[in-house]
């Protein structure tokens, strides 16, 4: 058929359709191109560069680790080697640039991943079409791993979705199959001014008044029982938080019945001081590296203070220990914040070893991997909560992924949030009455303010600094020979 005949046939079709539908079809066809990003031709889009910004806070100083945990201490750092993108870990924002002038953003989890966790993938993604998110993810996922190593792959995946959404003019959740919810329920930890019971309770009451409908309290069993005779049995000098991180069963940390009751009394005293706010569900985490039997004993003692869940009592990959604990107590269990890829959590779900999985949306592998993980868990009748420690860039990505997951309960709002978090995007107050409204704009649906990030970075660790060292860094990508 000739071009002229094609045009006549098209006009004829539109004419008939408009007559039948009251011009509705014609109006829809005319309106459709208005939503397309005319500055981008998605099929011709190519990745040209990958840069990072390592956010350390005002003055670019190394952030103090939360509770002495993974983040390291505040102080001077060695200068970045030119072309490497960064000297050491921090909160890493990834920017992927393209040949059509659009960029996508993602972030690692916020407490200490190293720049090489991200940039080792650069040579594998440059030249690819970022809209082929799954293809690129399968190419790079072999170099990720559990805990913070997976966060580098995750950040890149998020940035690819941001680019694809901007290219096609749609939000990320739409590309994941659409959304089940318009807002994401958040749970929050306390950030008390002191260790005084009244101050802790007052802090939680403030969070309830702000609209949060779920809370979490880190316990630190060894800290609560310190100096109380006959409560804890452990090697001399053990404080419950080993720096080298050996597993629970190596520690020999046991709690007596008396110790379990004292921990439960501690929680009860805080809840009593909270008044009506204590009716809000509250879960518990960071018990210390207890043995499985002590976990069971503690959970049974705490039943009277109605925990909504007990988190990470033993390592996430210890399926049999988790199954023993879950089957021996009447309090819900969850774990999984350090897991990488959907297959890592399937044995737990298949065995019904926990009641809920708890992946981190910045570690599991990305937006699509989180959705796959949720769908896998649903197959075994397991629900999902989501761990988080992020800036608004990371939280926005998590909100999109969670919007596309059906079996979701709540996501973590990590406290305290630094004041500069509000400056680096246009998202403003991200949490509204205990929920994050799912952004509806293209890609992440938020605008990144790079200039607000500049004073948070050290020299050599901002987007303007090249990452040319990584242009040719490749290695063996085979899983088998």
C-alpha positions in Angstrom: 0.0 0.0 0.0 1.4 3.5 -0.9 2.1 6.2 1.6 -0.8 8.2 0.2 -3.2 5.3 0.6 -1.8 4.8 4.2 -2.6 8.4 5.0 -6.1 8.1 3.5 -6.8 4.9 5.4 -5.6 6.5 8.7 -7.8 9.5 8.2 -10.7 7.3 7.4 -10.1 5.2 10.5 -9.8 8.3 12.7 -12.9 9.8 11.2 -15.0 6.8 11.8 -13.5 6.4 15.4 -14.2 10.0 16.2 -17.7 9.7 15.0 -18.4 6.7 17.2 -16.5 7.9 20.3 -17.5 11.5 20.2 -13.9 12.6 19.1 -12.5 10.8 22.2 -10.1 8.5 20.2 -8.8 11.4 18.2 -8.3 13.5 21.3 -6.4 10.7 23.0 -4.1 10.2 20.0 -3.4 13.9 19.8 -2.7 14.1 23.5 -0.4 11.1 23.8 2.7 12.6 22.3 2.5 15.5 24.8 3.7 13.1 27.6 6.8 11.9 25.6 10.2 13.4 26.5 10.9 15.1 23.2 14.5 15.7 24.3 15.1 11.9 24.3 14.9 9.1 21.8 14.9 6.1 24.1 16.0 3.6 21.4 19.2 5.7 20.7 20.0 6.4 24.4 23.6 5.4 25.4 25.5 5.7 28.7 28.5 7.9 28.3 29.8 8.3 31.9 29.3 7.3 35.5 30.2 9.8 38.3 29.8 9.7 42.1 29.4 12.2 45.0 30.5 10.9 48.4 28.4 12.8 50.9 30.1 13.2 54.3 28.2 16.1 55.8 29.0 19.8 56.2 32.7 20.4 55.4 33.1 17.0 53.8 34.2 15.4 57.1 33.9 11.7 57.7 30.5 11.1 59.4 30.4 9.6 62.9 29.2 6.1 62.9 25.7 5.6 64.4 26.2 3.9 67.8 29.7 3.0 67.0 28.6 1.0 64.0 29.7 0.7 60.5 30.2 4.3 59.5 33.6 5.0 61.0 34.7 8.0 63.2 34.8 11.7 62.4 38.1 13.0 61.3 40.5 13.8 58.4 40.7 11.5 55.4 43.4 10.9 52.9 42.9 12.8 49.6 41.2 11.0 46.7 43.5 9.6 44.0 42.8 11.6 40.8 40.3 9.7 38.6 39.1 7.3 41.2 36.1 9.2 42.4 36.7 8.8 46.1 39.1 7.9 48.9 36.8 5.9 51.2 33.2 5.1 51.9 30.3 7.4 52.9 26.8 8.0 51.5 27.5 7.6 47.8 25.2 9.2 45.2 25.6 7.8 41.7 25.0 9.8 38.5 24.8 8.1 35.1 25.1 10.4 32.1 23.9 9.8 28.5 24.5 11.0 25.0 21.1 12.8 25.1 21.8 15.1 28.0 19.7 13.3 30.6 21.1 11.8 33.7 19.8 9.3 36.3 20.5 9.2 40.0 20.8 6.4 42.6 22.4 5.9 46.0 24.1 3.3 48.1 22.9 2.6 51.6 24.0 5.4 53.8 26.5 3.9 56.2 29.9 3.2 54.6 29.9 1.4 51.2 33.2 2.0 49.4 33.3 3.9 46.0 34.7 0.8 44.3 31.5 -1.1 45.1 29.9 1.2 42.5 32.7 2.2 40.1 34.0 -1.3 39.5 30.9 -1.6 37.2 31.6 1.4 35.1 33.4 -0.3 32.2 30.5 -2.7 32.0 27.7 -0.1 31.7 29.2 2.6 29.5 27.9 2.3 26.0 24.8 0.4 27.0 21.2 1.7 26.6 20.1 2.5 30.1 16.5 1.5 29.3 17.7 -2.1 29.1 17.7 -2.2 32.9 17.3 -5.9 33.4 20.0 -6.7 30.8 22.5 -4.4 32.5 21.6 -5.7 36.0 22.3 -9.3 35.0 25.6 -8.2 33.6 26.8 -6.5 36.8 25.1 -8.5 39.6 27.9 -11.1 39.7 30.2 -8.4 41.2 27.8 -7.5 44.1 27.4 -9.4 47.3 25.4 -9.4 50.6 25.5 -6.5 53.0 27.1 -3.2 51.7 28.7 -4.8 48.5 25.2 -5.3 47.0 24.5 -1.6 47.5 26.8 -0.6 44.6 24.8 -2.7 42.1 21.6 -1.4 43.7 22.5 2.2 43.2 23.3 1.7 39.6 20.0 -0.2 39.0 18.1 2.7 40.6 19.8 5.3 38.4 19.0 3.2 35.3 15.3 3.2 36.2 15.5 6.9 36.8 16.9 7.4 33.3 14.4 5.1 31.7 11.5 6.9 33.4 12.8 10.2 32.3 13.3 9.0 28.7 9.7 7.6 28.5 8.1 10.2 30.7 6.7 7.8 33.3 7.4 7.1 37.0 9.4 4.0 38.0 6.5 2.2 39.6 4.6 2.3 36.2 7.5 0.4 34.6 7.4 -2.2 37.4 3.8 -3.0 36.6 1.9 -0.2 38.3 1.2 0.5 41.9 -0.8 -1.1 44.7 -0.7 2.0 46.9 -0.3 5.8 46.7 1.7 6.2 49.9 4.2 4.1 51.8 3.7 3.4 55.5 6.9 4.2 57.6 8.0 2.9 60.9 10.6 4.9 62.9 13.2 4.5 65.6 13.6 6.7 68.6 16.4 9.4 68.9 16.2 10.2 72.6 18.1 13.1 74.1 19.3 10.8 77.0 19.1 7.3 78.4 16.4 8.5 80.9 13.2 6.5 80.6 11.1 9.7 80.5 13.1 11.2 77.7 12.9 8.0 75.7 9.2 7.8 76.2 8.8 11.5 75.3 10.7 11.0 72.0 8.4 8.1 71.0 5.3 10.1 71.9 6.5 12.9 69.6 6.8 10.4 66.7 3.3 9.1 67.4 2.0 12.7 67.4 3.7 13.3 64.1 1.6 10.5 62.5 3.8 7.4 62.6 1.8 4.2 63.1 4.6 1.8 63.8 7.7 2.2 66.0 11.0 0.3 66.6 13.2 0.2 69.7 16.8 -1.0 69.7 17.4 -2.9 72.9 21.1 -3.7 73.4 20.6 -6.5 75.9 24.1 -6.4 77.2 23.9 -2.6 77.9 20.6 -3.0 79.8 22.0 -5.9 81.9 25.4 -4.4 82.5 26.4 -4.6 86.2 23.4 -6.7 87.2 24.5 -10.0 88.7 23.1 -13.3 87.6 21.6 -11.9 84.4 24.1 -12.6 81.6 26.7 -15.3 81.0 29.5 -14.3 78.5 33.3 -14.4 78.1 35.1 -11.8 80.3 35.0 -8.3 78.8 32.3 -9.1 76.2 29.9 -6.2 75.7 27.4 -7.7 73.2 28.7 -6.0 70.1 31.9 -7.7 68.8 33.9 -5.5 66.4 34.9 -8.4 64.2 31.4 -9.6 63.9 31.7 -13.4 64.6 28.4 -15.2 64.5 26.2 -15.8 67.5 27.1 -19.3 68.4 30.8 -18.4 68.7 30.1 -15.9 71.5 28.6 -18.0 74.3 26.4 -15.0 75.2 23.4 -16.4 77.3 20.8 -14.6 79.3 19.3 -16.0 82.5 15.5 -16.0 83.3 16.2 -13.1 85.6 18.0 -11.2 82.8 15.1 -11.8 80.4 12.6 -10.4 82.9 14.8 -7.3 83.5 14.8 -6.6 79.7 11.1 -7.0 79.6 10.7 -4.7 82.6 12.8 -2.1 80.8 10.5 -2.1 77.8 7.4 -2.1 80.0 8.7 1.0 81.9 9.1 3.0 78.7 5.7 1.9 77.4 4.1 2.9 80.7 5.6 6.4 80.4 4.4 6.6 76.8 0.7 6.5 78.0 -1.8 6.1 75.1 1.1 6.2 72.6 2.2 2.8 73.7 -0.8 1.3 71.8 1.1 1.9 68.6 2.9 -1.3 67.4 6.5 -1.4 68.4 9.2 -3.9 67.2 12.6 -4.6 68.6 16.1 -5.0 67.1 19.9 -5.1 68.1 19.7 -7.6 70.9 23.4 -8.5 70.7 24.7 -11.8 69.5 22.6 -14.1 71.7 22.4 -17.9 71.2 19.2 -19.3 69.7 18.0 -20.7 73.0 18.5 -17.3 74.8 16.6 -15.7 71.9 13.7 -18.0 72.6 13.9 -17.4 76.3 14.0 -13.6 75.8 11.1 -13.6 73.3 8.9 -15.6 75.6 9.6 -13.2 78.5 8.9 -10.2 76.3 5.5 -11.5 75.2 3.9 -9.5 78.0 5.1 -6.2 76.5 3.5 -7.1 73.2 6.3 -6.7 70.6 5.0 -6.4 67.1 8.1 -8.2 65.8 11.6 -9.3 66.8 14.3 -8.5 64.2 17.6 -10.1 63.3 17.9 -12.2 66.5 20.3 -14.5 64.6 22.0 -14.1 61.1 19.6 -14.1 58.2 21.2 -17.1 56.5 20.8 -19.4 59.5 17.5 -21.0 58.3 17.4 -23.8 60.8 18.1 -21.5 63.8 15.4 -19.1 62.6 12.9 -21.9 62.2 13.7 -23.1 65.7 13.1 -19.6 67.1 10.0 -18.8 65.1 8.4 -22.2 66.0 9.2 -21.8 69.7 7.7 -18.3 70.3 4.5 -16.5 69.8 6.0 -13.2 68.7 6.4 -12.5 64.9 10.0 -12.7 63.5 11.7 -11.0 60.6 15.2 -10.7 59.1 17.0 -10.0 55.8 18.4 -6.5 55.7 21.8 -7.7 54.6 20.5 -10.2 51.9 21.5 -9.7 48.3 19.2 -11.0 45.4 15.9 -12.7 45.7 17.4 -16.3 45.8 19.2 -15.5 49.1 15.9 -15.1 51.0 13.9 -17.9 49.3 15.2 -20.7 51.7 13.9 -18.7 54.7 10.5 -18.2 53.0 10.3 -21.8 51.7 10.9 -23.1 55.2 8.5 -20.6 56.8 11.4 -19.9 59.1 10.4 -16.3 59.7 7.0 -14.5 59.6 8.3 -11.6 57.5 11.3 -10.9 55.4 13.1 -7.5 55.8 15.2 -6.7 52.8 16.9 -3.4 52.4 15.8 -1.7 49.2 19.4 -0.4 48.7 21.1 -3.8 49.2 18.8 -6.5 47.7 19.7 -5.5 44.1 17.3 -2.8 43.1 13.7 -1.8 42.4 12.9 -4.8 40.2 14.8 -7.2 42.6 12.7 -5.9 45.5 9.5 -6.6 43.6 10.7 -10.1 42.7 11.6 -10.7 46.3 8.2 -9.6 47.5 6.4 -11.8 44.9 8.6 -14.7 45.9 7.7 -14.3 49.6 4.0 -14.0 48.8 4.2 -17.4 47.2 5.1 -18.9 50.6 2.6 -16.6 52.5 5.3 -14.5 54.0 4.9 -10.7 54.3 7.5 -8.0 53.7 8.8 -5.1 55.6 11.7 -3.0 54.2 14.8 -1.8 56.0 16.3 1.5 55.0 19.1 4.1 55.8 18.9 6.6 53.0 18.7 10.1 51.7 15.6 11.3 49.9 17.1 9.9 46.6 17.2 6.4 48.1 13.8 6.7 49.8 12.2 7.9 46.5 13.5 4.8 44.8 12.3 2.6 47.6 8.8 4.2 47.5 8.5 3.4 43.8 9.5 -0.2 44.2 7.3 -0.7 47.3 4.4 0.8 45.5 4.6 -2.0 43.0 4.7 -4.7 45.8 1.5 -6.2 47.1 2.5 -7.9 50.4 4.1 -4.9 52.0 3.7 -3.7 55.6 6.1 -0.8 56.5 9.4 0.7 55.6 12.0 2.1 58.0 12.4 5.9 58.5 16.0 6.0 59.8 16.6 8.5 62.6 18.1 11.0 62.9 17.8 12.6 59.5 20.5 15.2 58.9 19.3 18.7 58.1 21.1 18.6 54.7 18.9 15.8 53.5 16.2 18.4 52.8 18.6 20.5 50.7 19.8 17.9 48.1 16.4 17.4 46.4 13.1 19.2 45.9 11.2 16.6 47.9 11.0 18.8 51.0 9.4 17.0 54.0 9.5 13.5 52.5 7.4 11.9 55.2 3.9 13.3 55.7 2.1 12.1 58.8 4.0 8.8 58.9 3.8 8.1 55.2 5.8 8.8 52.1 3.5 9.9 49.2 4.7 7.9 46.1 6.3 10.5 43.7 4.4 10.6 40.4 6.9 12.5 38.1 9.1 10.8 35.5 11.8 8.4 36.9 12.4 9.0 40.6 9.9 11.8 40.4 12.2 14.2 42.3 14.8 16.7 41.3 18.3 16.4 42.6 20.2 19.6 43.7 23.8 18.9 42.9 25.0 22.3 44.1 23.6 21.5 47.6 25.8 18.4 47.6 29.0 20.1 46.7 29.9 21.4 50.2 29.1 18.0 51.6 31.9 16.4 49.6 35.7 16.4 49.9 38.0 17.4 47.0 38.0 14.7 44.4 34.7 13.2 45.5 32.1 15.3 43.7 30.3 14.8 40.4 32.7 17.1 38.6 35.7 14.9 39.4 36.3 12.3 36.7 36.3 8.5 37.3 38.6 7.7 34.4 40.6 5.2 36.4 37.6 2.9 36.2 37.1 3.2 32.4 39.1 0.1 31.7 38.9 -1.9 35.0 37.4 -5.2 34.0 37.8 -8.8 35.2 36.4 -12.3 34.9 32.6 -12.2 34.7 31.9 -15.9 34.5 30.1 -17.9 37.2 31.4 -21.2 35.9 33.9 -22.5 33.4 
